[in-house]
Amino acid sequence: MAYGAANQDSRAIQMTISTLVTHSGGFHADEVLSTVILTRLFPEAEIVRSRSPDWITPAEGRLIYDVGGAYDVAAGIFDHHQRESPLRDDETPYSSFGLVWKHFGLDYLRSFDIPEPELEAIHASIDRSFVRPVDQVDNGTVSLAEAGPLSSMTLPGLIETLKPVFDDTDPESETRAFHAAVGIARQFVEARVNRSAAKRRAEVLAMEAIQAAGTSPILELPMGMPFRPAVIEAGADHLLFVVTPRGGDWTLGGIRKHEQGFEQRADLPAAWGGLSGAALEEVSGVQGAKFCHKALFIAAASSRDAILKMAELAVEEARRLEAAGGAEPAQAAGR
């Protein structure tokens, strides 16, 4: 039997999988999320939740995960509870989700029509930031308590809340809850994939815009999008402000210095802070200027010409302040 080598096309094995087997009883994020992946690849397969040896023993057409006491790709069994549990290269233990993602994640991503050249990068990104944390929580190498008061709001914590309550004696309640959890988790996984794919598309568009900007300190984007990763990758340290269309208006924004926090490479002119309409037009001298946030990180205008004029003025002010030895303090405000 051929079961899911990491780069194997799912169409080659789809005809062989008729049953997906995981354990019965209480459920956790790892087998719920594994089920999300596998049911998209094998939509006709029956899901069986059991600990019976009759079911958790490898057999033709059967794929077993999070139960069975073995990790054997050729036999179609992906468990991590055995003594010699599977480890990542850095010795971090896998959960069933990590194993399923390792062997079926690329085929899962292909089902979203993601361009082939992007697959490996997106697969690695999701593994690092979405799959691996589930592995860590499931194996106890990271405690949900580390999230503090937000622990119950993490994805593993939220999946836990979907279990039946202790005095629900209906023998089918766990099965119903499990399938409900899979349906909810599916939305999170698919949204995560779509966002990762969109981020890669944004990086391409932003890189094109950076090249078009040349030595200008103003980056003009065709639409709102994540752009900072492309700016960092391109080493475009000369860029100070970003111009973007938004609905019928145009916006002018700063570029954050760091991934965390709000400090910018340059603020908008302090005199604009908190003004709008005619007051902003008068102070800036730009007809069509509409708004500037009091924290000096975003402004808006009614036309491209107006926002580009504001951008030029913002660059002039930033350079004046730099030449004078430092920026004037911005008005304090949350963003």
C-alpha positions in Angstrom: 0.0 0.0 0.0 1.2 3.5 -0.8 0.3 6.0 1.8 1.2 9.7 1.6 4.9 10.2 1.0 5.4 13.9 1.7 5.5 14.9 -2.0 3.1 12.3 -3.3 0.1 13.5 -5.3 -3.1 12.8 -3.3 -4.8 11.7 -6.5 -2.5 8.7 -6.6 -3.7 7.4 -3.2 -7.3 8.7 -3.1 -8.7 5.5 -4.6 -7.0 3.4 -1.8 -8.4 5.2 1.3 -11.9 4.1 2.3 -11.6 4.5 6.0 -10.1 7.1 8.3 -9.6 5.7 11.8 -8.9 7.7 15.0 -9.6 7.0 18.6 -12.9 7.2 20.4 -13.6 9.0 23.6 -12.5 12.5 24.4 -10.9 14.4 21.5 -8.1 17.0 21.2 -6.9 19.5 18.7 -4.4 17.2 17.0 -6.8 14.5 15.8 -9.5 17.1 15.0 -7.2 19.1 12.8 -5.8 15.9 11.3 -9.3 15.0 10.3 -9.8 18.4 8.7 -6.8 17.6 6.4 -7.6 14.0 5.6 -11.3 14.5 4.9 -10.6 17.1 2.3 -8.2 14.7 0.6 -10.4 11.7 1.0 -14.0 13.1 1.1 -15.6 9.7 0.5 -13.8 7.9 3.3 -15.8 6.8 6.4 -14.6 8.2 9.7 -14.4 5.5 12.4 -13.6 6.5 16.0 -12.5 3.4 17.9 -9.8 1.8 20.1 -10.7 -1.7 19.1 -7.8 -3.7 17.8 -10.0 -4.7 14.9 -9.9 -1.1 13.7 -6.6 0.3 14.8 -4.6 -2.4 13.1 -3.4 -1.5 9.6 -5.4 -2.9 6.7 -6.0 -2.2 3.0 -7.8 1.1 2.4 -7.4 2.2 6.0 -5.5 5.3 7.3 -5.1 5.4 11.1 -4.0 8.4 13.1 -3.5 9.4 16.8 -4.0 5.8 17.8 -2.5 2.4 17.2 0.9 2.8 18.8 3.0 3.1 15.7 4.3 5.5 13.1 4.6 3.6 9.8 3.9 5.5 6.6 3.9 2.4 4.4 1.3 0.8 6.7 -0.8 3.9 6.9 -0.6 4.5 10.6 0.4 7.9 12.1 0.5 7.7 15.9 2.8 9.5 18.4 1.9 7.9 21.7 4.4 5.0 21.6 7.6 5.0 23.6 9.8 5.8 20.7 7.7 8.7 19.5 8.5 10.5 16.3 10.6 13.7 16.6 11.3 16.7 14.4 14.9 17.5 13.5 15.1 19.7 16.5 13.9 16.9 18.8 10.4 18.5 19.3 7.9 15.6 19.4 5.2 15.4 16.7 1.6 15.0 17.4 -0.7 13.3 14.9 -1.4 16.7 13.3 2.3 17.3 12.7 2.7 13.8 11.1 -0.4 14.2 8.9 0.8 17.7 7.9 4.3 16.4 7.1 3.0 13.7 4.8 -0.3 15.1 3.4 0.1 18.9 3.8 1.5 19.5 0.4 -1.4 17.6 -1.3 -3.9 19.5 1.0 -2.4 22.8 -0.2 -2.7 21.7 -3.8 -6.4 21.3 -3.4 -6.6 25.1 -3.0 -5.0 25.7 -6.4 -2.0 27.3 -4.9 0.8 27.7 -7.6 3.3 24.9 -7.4 6.3 27.2 -6.8 4.6 28.6 -3.7 3.7 25.3 -2.0 6.9 24.5 -0.2 7.2 28.0 1.4 3.5 28.0 2.5 3.7 24.5 3.8 6.8 25.4 5.9 5.2 28.6 7.1 2.0 26.8 8.3 4.0 24.0 9.9 6.1 26.5 11.8 3.4 28.9 13.1 0.2 26.7 13.1 1.0 23.0 13.2 4.0 23.0 15.5 2.3 24.8 18.3 -0.5 22.2 18.3 2.2 19.5 18.5 3.8 21.2 21.4 0.6 21.6 23.4 -0.6 18.1 22.7 2.8 16.6 23.9 3.0 18.9 26.9 6.2 20.7 25.8 4.3 23.9 25.9 1.4 24.5 28.4 -1.7 26.4 27.5 -1.2 28.2 30.8 1.7 30.0 29.1 -1.0 32.0 27.2 -2.1 33.4 30.6 -5.7 34.6 30.7 -6.0 34.0 26.9 -5.3 30.2 27.3 -8.9 29.3 26.7 -9.0 31.4 23.6 -6.2 29.5 21.8 -7.3 27.1 19.1 -6.5 24.0 21.2 -8.3 25.6 24.2 -11.4 26.4 22.1 -11.6 22.9 20.7 -11.5 21.6 24.3 -14.6 23.6 25.0 -16.5 21.7 22.3 -16.4 18.4 24.3 -19.6 17.2 25.9 -20.1 18.2 29.5 -19.4 15.6 32.2 -23.0 14.6 32.9 -24.1 14.3 29.2 -24.7 10.5 29.2 -25.9 10.3 25.6 -23.6 7.6 24.1 -23.5 9.5 20.8 -22.7 12.9 22.3 -18.9 12.5 21.9 -19.3 11.5 18.2 -21.6 14.5 17.5 -19.3 16.8 19.3 -16.2 15.5 17.5 -17.8 16.1 14.1 -19.0 19.5 15.1 -15.5 20.3 16.2 -14.1 19.2 12.9 -16.5 21.5 11.1 -15.5 24.5 13.2 -11.8 23.7 13.0 -12.0 23.3 9.2 -12.9 27.0 8.9 -9.8 28.0 10.9 -7.5 25.8 8.9 -8.9 26.9 5.5 -8.7 30.5 6.6 -5.1 30.1 7.7 -4.2 28.5 4.3 -6.0 31.3 2.4 -4.2 34.0 4.4 -0.8 32.3 3.8 -1.5 32.1 0.1 -2.7 35.8 0.1 0.5 36.9 1.9 2.6 35.3 -0.8 0.6 37.0 -3.5 1.0 40.3 -1.6 4.7 39.9 -1.4 4.9 39.5 -5.2 2.8 42.7 -5.7 4.7 44.7 -3.1 8.1 43.7 -4.5 6.9 44.9 -8.0 5.9 48.2 -6.4 9.2 48.5 -4.6 11.0 48.1 -7.9 8.8 50.6 -9.5 9.4 53.1 -6.7 13.2 53.0 -7.3 14.9 55.5 -5.0 11.7 57.3 -4.1 10.9 57.3 -0.4 7.2 56.8 -1.3 5.8 53.4 -2.1 2.6 53.3 -4.1 0.6 50.1 -3.8 -2.3 49.1 -6.1 -4.5 48.1 -3.1 -4.2 47.5 0.6 -2.1 44.5 1.4 0.6 43.2 3.8 3.8 44.9 2.5 6.3 45.1 5.3 7.8 41.6 4.7 8.6 42.6 1.1 10.2 45.9 2.2 12.4 44.1 4.7 13.3 41.4 2.1 14.2 44.0 -0.5 16.3 46.0 2.0 14.3 49.1 1.0 15.4 51.2 4.0 14.9 54.4 2.0 11.1 53.9 2.0 9.3 56.1 4.5 5.6 56.2 3.5 3.0 54.1 1.7 0.2 55.4 -0.6 -2.8 53.1 -1.2 -6.2 53.5 -2.8 -9.1 52.8 -0.4 -12.6 52.8 -1.7 -13.1 56.2 -3.3 -10.3 57.8 -1.3 -6.5 57.4 -1.0 -4.5 56.8 2.2 -1.0 57.8 3.3 0.6 55.6 5.9 3.9 55.2 7.7 6.1 52.1 7.8 6.8 50.5 11.2 10.4 50.1 12.2 9.9 46.8 13.9 7.5 43.8 13.6 6.2 44.6 17.1 5.2 48.1 18.4 4.1 51.2 16.6 7.3 53.2 16.1 7.6 54.3 12.5 10.5 55.2 10.2 8.9 58.6 10.0 5.7 60.1 11.3 3.3 62.3 9.4 3.7 66.1 10.1 2.8 66.8 13.7 0.7 69.9 12.6 -1.7 67.6 10.8 -2.5 65.4 13.8 -6.2 65.0 14.6 -7.3 67.4 11.8 -9.9 66.7 9.1 -11.7 68.5 6.3 -11.2 72.2 5.8 -8.9 72.5 8.8 -6.5 69.9 7.4 -6.6 71.5 3.9 -5.7 74.8 5.4 -2.8 73.5 7.6 -1.4 71.2 4.9 -2.1 73.4 1.9 -3.4 70.4 0.0 -6.9 70.7 -1.6 -8.6 67.4 -1.0 -6.9 66.5 2.2 -9.5 64.8 4.4 -8.1 63.3 7.6 -5.0 62.7 9.6 -5.0 60.5 12.7 -3.8 62.2 15.8 -1.1 59.5 16.3 0.4 60.5 12.9 0.4 57.1 11.3 -2.3 57.5 8.6 -3.9 60.2 6.6 -6.5 60.3 3.8 -7.3 62.4 0.8 -9.9 62.4 -1.9 -7.6 61.9 -4.9 -4.3 60.3 -5.9 -2.9 63.7 -6.7 -3.8 65.0 -3.3 -2.4 62.1 -1.4 0.9 62.2 -3.4 1.2 65.9 -2.6 0.7 65.1 1.1 3.3 62.3 0.8 5.8 64.7 -0.6 5.1 67.2 2.2 5.5 64.4 4.8 8.9 63.4 3.3 10.1 67.0 3.3 9.0 67.3 7.0 10.7 64.0 8.0 13.9 65.1 6.3 13.8 68.5 8.0 13.4 66.9 11.4 16.2 64.4 10.7 18.5 67.3 9.7 17.5 69.1 12.8 18.6 66.2 15.0 15.4 64.3 15.8 11.6 64.2 15.4 9.3 66.3 17.3 7.2 64.3 19.8 4.0 63.0 18.3 0.7 63.5 20.1 0.2 60.5 22.4 -2.6 58.2 21.2 -3.4 54.5 20.9 -3.5 53.1 17.4 
